[in-house]
Amino acid sequence: MTGILLIIAGFGTFIQGYLNTVPYPLYVEIVGAGLFIIGLAFTAIGFSEYGLNDRIKFK
């Protein structure tokens, strides 16, 4: 669940930087992309921890 929330937060932060609605949009984009990547990692760790890799075949 934490990973999914980080993905949503990272995507929203990245979009704010992309639309120039904040000061220093480049740094905001970088932070958003970082949150997104960390969220993906947390989600992958969660999948492997709860054994979802056996049910979902990653190729």
N, CA and C of each residue as an Amber inpcrd file, in Angstrom:
protein
   177
   0.8230000  -1.1940000   0.0000000   0.0000000   0.0000000   0.0000000
   0.8690000   1.2600000   0.0000000   1.9510000   1.2090000   0.7550000
   2.8530000   2.3630000   0.7880000   3.4270000   2.6490000  -0.5860000
   3.7750000   1.5700000  -1.3100000   4.3270000   1.7610000  -2.6480000
   3.3420000   2.4280000  -3.5870000   2.0790000   2.0190000  -3.5130000
   1.0610000   2.6030000  -4.3900000   0.8650000   4.0790000  -4.0460000
   0.8550000   4.4110000  -2.7560000   0.7180000   5.8180000  -2.3530000
   1.9150000   6.6380000  -2.8220000   3.1220000   6.0710000  -2.7550000
   4.3050000   6.7840000  -3.2350000   4.2520000   6.9910000  -4.7410000
   3.7360000   6.0060000  -5.4750000   3.6010000   6.1520000  -6.9270000
   2.6490000   7.3030000  -7.2450000   1.5080000   7.3500000  -6.5460000
   0.5360000   8.4190000  -6.7930000   1.1260000   9.7770000  -6.4230000
   1.8010000   9.8530000  -5.2660000   2.3960000  11.1220000  -4.8350000
   3.4970000  11.5720000  -5.7950000   4.3230000  10.6300000  -6.2280000
   5.3960000  10.9660000  -7.1620000   4.8680000  11.4440000  -8.4920000
   3.8110000  10.7860000  -8.9810000   3.2350000  11.1950000 -10.2580000
   2.6400000  12.5980000 -10.1490000   1.9120000  12.8570000  -9.0640000
   1.3240000  14.1810000  -8.8750000   2.3800000  15.2590000  -8.7390000
   3.4470000  14.9660000  -8.0130000   4.5330000  15.9320000  -7.8430000
   5.2180000  16.2000000  -9.1740000   5.4400000  15.1470000  -9.9580000
   6.0700000  15.3150000 -11.2650000   5.2080000  16.1820000 -12.1790000
   3.9000000  15.9530000 -12.1820000   2.9970000  16.7350000 -13.0320000
   3.0020000  18.2000000 -12.6180000   3.0580000  18.4750000 -11.3080000
   3.1280000  19.8700000 -10.8570000   4.3790000  20.5550000 -11.3950000
   5.5090000  19.8610000 -11.3630000   6.7280000  20.4340000 -11.9250000
   6.6380000  20.5910000 -13.4220000   6.0130000  19.6220000 -14.0890000
   5.8950000  19.6560000 -15.5500000   5.0240000  20.8260000 -16.0080000
   3.9800000  21.1430000 -15.2400000   3.0700000  22.2270000 -15.6080000
   3.5380000  23.5950000 -15.1040000   4.7110000  23.6460000 -14.4720000
   5.2960000  24.9010000 -13.9760000   4.3760000  25.6270000 -12.9990000
   3.6810000  24.8900000 -12.1380000   2.8110000  25.5280000 -11.1560000
   3.5360000  25.7880000  -9.8410000   4.8160000  25.4700000  -9.7580000
   5.5950000  25.6550000  -8.5360000   6.9060000  26.3560000  -8.8910000
   7.5370000  27.0310000  -7.9140000   8.8780000  27.5580000  -8.1830000
   9.8870000  26.4140000  -8.3090000  10.9100000  26.6160000  -9.0970000
  11.9470000  25.6070000  -9.3650000  11.3300000  24.2930000  -9.8620000
  10.6710000  24.3400000 -11.0240000   9.9620000  23.1320000 -11.4910000
  10.8790000  21.9480000 -11.7890000  12.1350000  22.2010000 -12.1830000
  13.0320000  21.0880000 -12.5000000  13.2960000  20.2350000 -11.2660000
  13.5390000  20.8920000 -10.1250000  13.7930000  20.1380000  -8.8960000
  12.5550000  19.3820000  -8.4490000  11.3940000  19.9900000  -8.6530000
  10.1450000  19.3240000  -8.2820000   9.9310000  18.0950000  -9.1570000
  10.2580000  18.2000000 -10.4460000  10.1530000  17.0350000 -11.3350000
  11.0910000  15.9210000 -10.8840000  12.3020000  16.2730000 -10.5020000
  13.2690000  15.2560000 -10.0700000  12.7730000  14.5560000  -8.8120000
  12.2570000  15.3300000  -7.8520000  11.7360000  14.7320000  -6.6230000
  10.5430000  13.8340000  -6.9340000   9.6630000  14.2830000  -7.8270000
   8.5040000  13.4740000  -8.2010000   8.9120000  12.1680000  -8.8570000
   9.8850000  12.2360000  -9.7580000  10.3590000  11.0170000 -10.4110000
  11.0080000  10.0780000  -9.3940000  11.7340000  10.6440000  -8.4320000
  12.3480000   9.8190000  -7.3970000  11.3140000   9.1120000  -6.5400000
  10.2730000   9.8520000  -6.1400000   9.1950000   9.2310000  -5.3620000
   8.5320000   8.1150000  -6.1550000   8.3330000   8.3600000  -7.4560000
   7.6990000   7.3520000  -8.3150000   8.5420000   6.0770000  -8.3600000
   9.8400000   6.2310000  -8.5350000  10.7310000   5.0640000  -8.6190000
  10.7840000   4.3260000  -7.2810000  10.8430000   5.0790000  -6.1780000
  10.8390000   4.4340000  -4.8560000   9.5320000   3.6860000  -4.6360000
   8.4180000   4.2680000  -5.0960000   7.1280000   3.5880000  -4.9990000
   7.0950000   2.2980000  -5.7900000   7.6950000   2.3060000  -6.9850000
   7.7730000   1.0700000  -7.7680000   8.5870000   0.0110000  -7.0310000
   9.6840000   0.4340000  -6.4100000  10.5210000  -0.5190000  -5.6790000
   9.7660000  -1.0960000  -4.4860000   9.0590000  -0.2400000  -3.7520000
   8.2880000  -0.7230000  -2.6030000   7.2120000  -1.7070000  -3.0550000
   6.5660000  -1.4000000  -4.1850000   5.5210000  -2.2940000  -4.6960000
   6.1090000  -3.6410000  -5.0970000   7.2790000  -3.6300000  -5.7400000
   7.9240000  -4.8830000  -6.1260000   8.3340000  -5.6880000  -4.8920000
   8.8330000  -4.9990000  -3.8700000   9.1980000  -5.6950000  -2.6290000
   7.9550000  -6.3040000  -1.9910000   6.8550000  -5.5510000  -1.9980000
   5.6090000  -6.0740000  -1.4400000   5.1130000  -7.2880000  -2.1890000
   5.2060000  -7.2490000  -3.5300000   4.7830000  -8.3980000  -4.3240000
   5.5900000  -9.6330000  -3.9650000   6.9110000  -9.4680000  -3.8570000
   7.7410000 -10.6370000  -3.5750000   7.5390000 -11.1120000  -2.1340000
   7.2660000 -10.1830000  -1.2280000   7.1190000 -10.5500000   0.1840000
   5.8410000 -11.3530000   0.4150000   4.7900000 -10.9950000  -0.2790000
   3.5090000 -11.6720000  -0.0760000   3.2720000 -12.8100000  -1.0640000
   4.3020000 -13.1560000  -1.8420000   4.1940000 -14.3040000  -2.7280000
   3.3500000 -14.0710000  -3.9630000   3.1530000 -12.7920000  -4.3450000
   2.3520000 -12.5280000  -5.5380000   3.1240000 -12.8190000  -6.8180000
   4.4600000 -12.9630000  -6.6950000   5.2490000 -13.2930000  -7.8750000
   4.8780000 -14.6730000  -8.4090000   4.4200000 -15.5660000  -7.5230000
   4.0440000 -16.8980000  -7.9730000   2.7370000 -16.8660000  -8.7550000
   1.8520000 -15.9360000  -8.3930000   0.5590000 -15.8550000  -9.0680000
   0.6220000 -14.9910000 -10.3190000   1.4720000 -13.9610000 -10.2860000
   1.6350000 -13.0800000 -11.4490000   2.9450000 -13.4520000 -12.1200000
   2.8830000 -13.9220000 -13.3260000   4.0830000 -14.3800000 -14.0240000
   4.7680000 -13.1950000 -14.6980000   5.9370000 -12.8000000 -14.1570000
   6.7240000 -11.7490000 -14.7870000   7.6510000 -12.3970000 -15.8010000
   7.6270000 -11.8890000 -17.0080000   8.4620000 -12.4840000 -18.0540000
   9.5500000 -11.5190000 -18.4640000
